[in-house]
Amino acid sequence: MKRISALIAPAAAAAAVLFSGVALAQDAPERTVHIRAGELNTEAGREAVRERIERASRQVCPVYERNSLQERRLARKCAQDARDHAEIQLERQIAAAERDARIKTADAGR
């Protein structure tokens, strides 16, 4: 099982400073999105992974209505940064899966 880590240290650290007044980079929230075997081979599987990434980004950077407008904006930016970071990793995993499939196909043809 592969995984994509939605680590968002810079944005999360900034959000933590705003929310609590103190933050350390090592305290940045992180979630791991697991990818099941074969999930990257279909568009439906990729979409399922993207949905899990979306949920993880909201867990890492929750938006609370009771927070100020500035805090909510920062949390939304944090979640977007998390999704962007995870999407880069996902695209790398997809490229690797496609490459592996091409190699298997070529090897099977020999």
MDTraj code that builds the backbone (N, CA, C; nanometers):
import mdtraj as md
import numpy as np

residues = "MET LYS ARG ILE SER ALA LEU ILE ALA PRO ALA ALA ALA ALA ALA ALA VAL LEU PHE SER GLY VAL ALA LEU ALA GLN ASP ALA PRO GLU ARG THR VAL HIS ILE ARG ALA GLY GLU LEU ASN THR GLU ALA GLY ARG GLU ALA VAL ARG GLU ARG ILE GLU ARG ALA SER ARG GLN VAL CYS PRO VAL TYR GLU ARG ASN SER LEU GLN GLU ARG ARG LEU ALA ARG LYS CYS ALA GLN ASP ALA ARG ASP HIS ALA GLU ILE GLN LEU GLU ARG GLN ILE ALA ALA ALA GLU ARG ASP ALA ARG ILE LYS THR ALA ASP ALA GLY ARG".split()
xyz = np.array([
    [0.0845, -0.1170, 0.0000],
    [0.0000, 0.0000, 0.0000],
    [0.0893, 0.1237, 0.0000],
    [0.0622, 0.2123, -0.0906],
    [0.1371, 0.3370, -0.0984],
    [0.0670, 0.4412, -0.0130],
    [0.1372, 0.5501, 0.0130],
    [0.0715, 0.6565, 0.0880],
    [0.1189, 0.7923, 0.0408],
    [0.0349, 0.8880, 0.0597],
    [0.0663, 1.0272, 0.0295],
    [0.0527, 1.1019, 0.1605],
    [0.1545, 1.1736, 0.1955],
    [0.1517, 1.2472, 0.3205],
    [0.1174, 1.3922, 0.2925],
    [0.0127, 1.4396, 0.3537],
    [-0.0289, 1.5788, 0.3342],
    [0.0352, 1.6650, 0.4421],
    [0.1673, 1.6733, 0.4398],
    [0.2398, 1.7530, 0.5374],
    [0.2416, 1.8968, 0.4911],
    [0.1991, 1.9838, 0.5754],
    [0.1884, 2.1243, 0.5366],
    [0.2513, 2.2128, 0.6418],
    [0.3738, 2.1874, 0.6729],
    [0.4412, 2.2573, 0.7822],
    [0.4324, 2.4093, 0.7737],
    [0.4690, 2.4743, 0.6633],
    [0.4675, 2.6205, 0.6643],
    [0.3288, 2.6793, 0.6893],
    [0.2304, 2.6326, 0.6168],
    [0.0962, 2.6883, 0.6323],
    [0.0370, 2.6515, 0.7675],
    [0.0573, 2.5293, 0.8096],
    [0.0017, 2.4865, 0.9369],
    [0.0695, 2.5580, 1.0527],
    [0.1989, 2.5794, 1.0424],
    [0.2691, 2.6513, 1.1472],
    [0.2170, 2.7945, 1.1567],
    [0.1934, 2.8569, 1.0435],
    [0.1382, 2.9928, 1.0436],
    [-0.0010, 2.9926, 1.1046],
    [-0.0812, 2.8931, 1.0697],
    [-0.2158, 2.8849, 1.1258],
    [-0.2087, 2.8616, 1.2763],
    [-0.1166, 2.7784, 1.3198],
    [-0.1030, 2.7513, 1.4624],
    [-0.0626, 2.8772, 1.5378],
    [0.0233, 2.9580, 1.4792],
    [0.0623, 3.0836, 1.5430],
    [-0.0605, 3.1717, 1.5596],
    [-0.1402, 3.1808, 1.4566],
    [-0.2583, 3.2657, 1.4625],
    [-0.3587, 3.2120, 1.5640],
    [-0.3782, 3.0808, 1.5670],
    [-0.4786, 3.0230, 1.6547],
    [-0.4333, 3.0153, 1.8000],
    [-0.3072, 2.9814, 1.8223],
    [-0.2640, 2.9584, 1.9596],
    [-0.1604, 3.0576, 2.0088],
    [-0.0963, 3.1279, 1.9176],
    [0.0076, 3.2219, 1.9575],
    [0.1458, 3.1601, 1.9556],
    [0.1572, 3.0278, 1.9497],
    [0.2871, 2.9610, 1.9506],
    [0.2827, 2.8444, 1.8523],
    [0.3909, 2.8266, 1.7783],
    [0.3969, 2.7117, 1.6879],
    [0.5409, 2.6737, 1.6626],
    [0.5618, 2.5476, 1.6477],
    [0.6909, 2.4943, 1.6074],
    [0.6685, 2.4141, 1.4810],
    [0.7647, 2.4197, 1.3892],
    [0.7502, 2.3465, 1.2628],
    [0.7245, 2.1986, 1.2878],
    [0.7861, 2.1438, 1.3916],
    [0.7679, 2.0012, 1.4190],
    [0.6265, 1.9702, 1.4672],
    [0.5522, 2.0711, 1.5100],
    [0.4153, 2.0510, 1.5558],
    [0.3135, 2.0627, 1.4427],
    [0.3611, 2.0839, 1.3207],
    [0.2696, 2.0998, 1.2081],
    [0.1869, 1.9733, 1.1925],
    [0.0559, 1.9884, 1.1741],
    [-0.0298, 1.8711, 1.1586],
    [0.0002, 1.7955, 1.0301],
    [-0.0264, 1.6678, 1.0332],
    [-0.0002, 1.5829, 0.9173],
    [-0.1029, 1.4713, 0.9140],
    [-0.1458, 1.4355, 0.7958],
    [-0.2338, 1.3207, 0.7752],
    [-0.1741, 1.2386, 0.6621],
    [-0.1940, 1.1106, 0.6671],
    [-0.1475, 1.0214, 0.5619],
    [-0.2687, 0.9660, 0.4889],
    [-0.2641, 0.9763, 0.3567],
    [-0.3711, 0.9229, 0.2728],
    [-0.3171, 0.7957, 0.2091],
    [-0.3801, 0.6834, 0.2401],
    [-0.3357, 0.5545, 0.1879],
    [-0.3971, 0.5294, 0.0504],
    [-0.3178, 0.4634, -0.0340],
    [-0.3623, 0.4297, -0.1688],
    [-0.3620, 0.2780, -0.1807],
    [-0.4762, 0.2230, -0.2134],
    [-0.4878, 0.0778, -0.2297],
    [-0.4280, 0.0341, -0.3636],
    [-0.3830, -0.0880, -0.3694],
    [-0.3258, -0.1429, -0.4920],
    [-0.4263, -0.1287, -0.6056],
    [-0.3819, -0.0779, -0.7166],
    [-0.4656, -0.0645, -0.8343],
    [-0.5513, 0.0601, -0.8391],
    [-0.5584, 0.1349, -0.7302],
    [-0.6450, 0.2534, -0.7281],
    [-0.6029, 0.3599, -0.8288],
    [-0.4753, 0.3655, -0.8577],
    [-0.4268, 0.4679, -0.9498],
    [-0.4439, 0.4278, -1.0957],
    [-0.4908, 0.3065, -1.1192],
    [-0.5063, 0.2580, -1.2557],
    [-0.6357, 0.3022, -1.3229],
    [-0.7288, 0.3545, -1.2427],
    [-0.8569, 0.3985, -1.2996],
    [-0.8869, 0.5415, -1.2553],
    [-0.9677, 0.6086, -1.3338],
    [-1.0068, 0.7453, -1.2980],
    [-1.0914, 0.7447, -1.1707],
    [-1.1764, 0.6437, -1.1561],
    [-1.2592, 0.6339, -1.0351],
    [-1.1713, 0.6155, -0.9112],
    [-1.0683, 0.5345, -0.9235],
    [-0.9761, 0.5143, -0.8120],
    [-0.9006, 0.6412, -0.7772],
    [-0.8573, 0.7122, -0.8797],
    [-0.7858, 0.8387, -0.8576],
    [-0.8771, 0.9408, -0.7910],
    [-1.0018, 0.9436, -0.8329],
    [-1.0978, 1.0364, -0.7726],
    [-1.1212, 1.0009, -0.6262],
    [-1.1256, 0.8726, -0.5949],
    [-1.1422, 0.8300, -0.4554],
    [-1.0245, 0.8781, -0.3706],
    [-0.9039, 0.8702, -0.4253],
    [-0.7855, 0.9187, -0.3537],
    [-0.7965, 1.0697, -0.3340],
    [-0.8370, 1.1403, -0.4376],
    [-0.8509, 1.2863, -0.4265],
    [-0.9553, 1.3247, -0.3212],
    [-1.0611, 1.2477, -0.3089],
    [-1.1622, 1.2749, -0.2061],
    [-1.1023, 1.2550, -0.0666],
    [-1.0201, 1.1519, -0.0508],
    [-0.9544, 1.1306, 0.0791],
    [-0.8554, 1.2425, 0.1089],
    [-0.7880, 1.2919, 0.0058],
    [-0.6972, 1.4055, 0.0234],
    [-0.7762, 1.5278, 0.0701],
    [-0.8910, 1.5506, 0.0090],
    [-0.9764, 1.6637, 0.0478],
    [-1.0162, 1.6532, 0.1941],
    [-1.0610, 1.5353, 0.2357],
    [-1.1000, 1.5159, 0.3765],
    [-0.9817, 1.5381, 0.4696],
    [-0.8665, 1.4845, 0.4329],
    [-0.7463, 1.5000, 0.5169],
    [-0.7073, 1.6463, 0.5286],
    [-0.7188, 1.7221, 0.4195],
    [-0.6813, 1.8638, 0.4249],
    [-0.7738, 1.9412, 0.5188],
    [-0.9009, 1.9019, 0.5224],
    [-0.9943, 1.9688, 0.6139],
    [-0.9675, 1.9296, 0.7586],
    [-0.9173, 1.8080, 0.7807],
    [-0.8828, 1.7659, 0.9166],
    [-0.7580, 1.8389, 0.9653],
    [-0.6623, 1.8553, 0.8763],
    [-0.5367, 1.9201, 0.9121],
    [-0.5585, 2.0695, 0.9361],
    [-0.6447, 2.1292, 0.8588],
    [-0.6676, 2.2747, 0.8648],
    [-0.8171, 2.3034, 0.8752],
    [-0.8768, 2.2739, 0.9887],
    [-1.0212, 2.2941, 0.9998],
    [-1.0593, 2.4416, 0.9993],
    [-1.1731, 2.4700, 0.9407],
    [-1.2290, 2.6049, 0.9386],
    [-1.3449, 2.6064, 1.0380],
    [-1.3329, 2.6903, 1.1393],
    [-1.4387, 2.7020, 1.2399],
    [-1.5083, 2.8362, 1.2228],
    [-1.6380, 2.8334, 1.2183],
    [-1.7152, 2.9571, 1.1999],
    [-1.6963, 3.0539, 1.3161],
    [-1.6635, 3.0026, 1.4329],
    [-1.6470, 3.0907, 1.5487],
    [-1.5163, 3.1707, 1.5418],
    [-1.4262, 3.1323, 1.4524],
    [-1.3007, 3.2051, 1.4365],
    [-1.3229, 3.3337, 1.3583],
    [-1.2273, 3.4218, 1.3689],
    [-1.2363, 3.5478, 1.2953],
    [-1.2254, 3.5208, 1.1455],
    [-1.2616, 3.6190, 1.0668],
    [-1.2520, 3.6078, 0.9212],
    [-1.1087, 3.5790, 0.8791],
    [-1.0141, 3.6458, 0.9403],
    [-0.8726, 3.6245, 0.9080],
    [-0.8299, 3.4813, 0.9402],
    [-0.8738, 3.4287, 1.0530],
    [-0.8406, 3.2914, 1.0903],
    [-0.9022, 3.1919, 0.9920],
    [-1.0254, 3.2163, 0.9509],
    [-1.0904, 3.1263, 0.8546],
    [-1.0194, 3.1302, 0.7200],
    [-0.9793, 3.2496, 0.6763],
    [-0.9050, 3.2613, 0.5501],
    [-0.7736, 3.1851, 0.5581],
    [-0.7039, 3.1999, 0.6694],
    [-0.5762, 3.1306, 0.6864],
    [-0.5967, 2.9792, 0.6864],
    [-0.7012, 2.9326, 0.7528],
    [-0.7291, 2.7885, 0.7555],
    [-0.7628, 2.7372, 0.6157],
    [-0.8392, 2.8138, 0.5380],
    [-0.8718, 2.7720, 0.4008],
    [-0.7454, 2.7676, 0.3144],
    [-0.6579, 2.8665, 0.3325],
    [-0.5302, 2.8686, 0.2579],
    [-0.4454, 2.7489, 0.2986],
    [-0.4426, 2.7205, 0.4264],
    [-0.3689, 2.6054, 0.4775],
    [-0.4201, 2.4765, 0.4115],
    [-0.5520, 2.4591, 0.4060],
    [-0.6106, 2.3396, 0.3448],
    [-0.5776, 2.3331, 0.1961],
    [-0.5820, 2.4468, 0.1276],
    [-0.5478, 2.4493, -0.0153],
    [-0.4010, 2.4118, -0.0353],
    [-0.3132, 2.4638, 0.0491],
    [-0.1712, 2.4288, 0.0400],
    [-0.1501, 2.2794, 0.0622],
    [-0.2252, 2.2235, 0.1570],
    [-0.2155, 2.0791, 0.1838],
    [-0.2594, 1.9995, 0.0617],
    [-0.3717, 2.0400, 0.0009],
    [-0.4204, 1.9700, -0.1188],
    [-0.3192, 1.9821, -0.2324],
    [-0.2634, 2.1005, -0.2508],
    [-0.1650, 2.1210, -0.3573],
    [-0.0433, 2.0315, -0.3366],
    [0.0045, 2.0259, -0.2129],
    [0.1213, 1.9432, -0.1812],
    [0.0902, 1.7951, -0.2072],
    [-0.0257, 1.7508, -0.1624],
    [-0.0647, 1.6114, -0.1817],
    [-0.0873, 1.5804, -0.3289],
    [-0.1427, 1.6745, -0.4039],
    [-0.1679, 1.6533, -0.5473],
    [-0.0373, 1.6321, -0.6228],
    [0.0661, 1.7061, -0.5860],
    [0.1977, 1.6866, -0.6485],
    [0.2453, 1.5437, -0.6243],
    [0.2327, 1.4978, -0.4998],
    [0.2729, 1.3604, -0.4685],
    [0.1865, 1.2590, -0.5420],
    [0.0571, 1.2868, -0.5501],
    [-0.0336, 1.1961, -0.6200],
    [0.0040, 1.1857, -0.7669],
    [0.0317, 1.2968, -0.8304],
    [0.0697, 1.2945, -0.9721],
    [0.1974, 1.2136, -0.9929],
    [0.2899, 1.2226, -0.9009],
    [0.4126, 1.1401, -0.9097],
    [0.3792, 0.9922, -0.8982],
    [0.2875, 0.9584, -0.8064],
    [0.2465, 0.8191, -0.7892],
    [0.1744, 0.7676, -0.9138],
    [0.0906, 0.8518, -0.9728],
    [0.0198, 0.8136, -1.0952],
    [0.1193, 0.7893, -1.2081],
    [0.2156, 0.8789, -1.2236],
    [0.3174, 0.8632, -1.3284],
    [0.3953, 0.7335, -1.3074],
    [0.4296, 0.7035, -1.1834],
    [0.5034, 0.5796, -1.1537],
    [0.4170, 0.4578, -1.1847],
    [0.2887, 0.4631, -1.1508],
    [0.1983, 0.3504, -1.1788],
    [0.1841, 0.3292, -1.3291],
    [0.1720, 0.4388, -1.4041],
    [0.1608, 0.4279, -1.5502],
    [0.2893, 0.3729, -1.6106],
    [0.4028, 0.4179, -1.5586],
    [0.5320, 0.3672, -1.6065],
    [0.5436, 0.2178, -1.5783],
    [0.5060, 0.1761, -1.4575],
    [0.5124, 0.0343, -1.4219],
    [0.4205, -0.0484, -1.5118],
    [0.3031, 0.0035, -1.5433],
    [0.2102, -0.0683, -1.6305],
    [0.2685, -0.0847, -1.7718],
    [0.3335, 0.0217, -1.8208],
    [0.3959, 0.0127, -1.9535],
    [0.5089, -0.0910, -1.9531],
    [0.5866, -0.0932, -1.8471],
    [0.6966, -0.1906, -1.8385],
    [0.6420, -0.3322, -1.8349],
    [0.5361, -0.3549, -1.7552],
    [0.4766, -0.4878, -1.7484],
    [0.4209, -0.5305, -1.8825],
    [0.3573, -0.4375, -1.9529],
    [0.3021, -0.4664, -2.0850],
    [0.4136, -0.5015, -2.1813],
    [0.5221, -0.4252, -2.1781],
    [0.6356, -0.4526, -2.2676],
    [0.7000, -0.5867, -2.2339],
    [0.7135, -0.6152, -2.1060],
    [0.7730, -0.7426, -2.0654],
    [0.6846, -0.8611, -2.1048],
    [0.5535, -0.8435, -2.0969],
    [0.4608, -0.9501, -2.1330],
    [0.4651, -0.9785, -2.2836],
    [0.4989, -0.8779, -2.3622],
    [0.5043, -0.8933, -2.5073],
    [0.6315, -0.9606, -2.5567],
    [0.7238, -0.9842, -2.4679],
    [0.8514, -1.0467, -2.5099],
    [0.8438, -1.1951, -2.5129],
])
top = md.Topology()
chain = top.add_chain()
for i, resn in enumerate(residues, 1):
    res = top.add_residue(resn, chain, resSeq=i)
    for name in ("N", "CA", "C"):
        top.add_atom(name, md.element.get_by_symbol(name[0]), res)
traj = md.Trajectory(xyz[None], top)
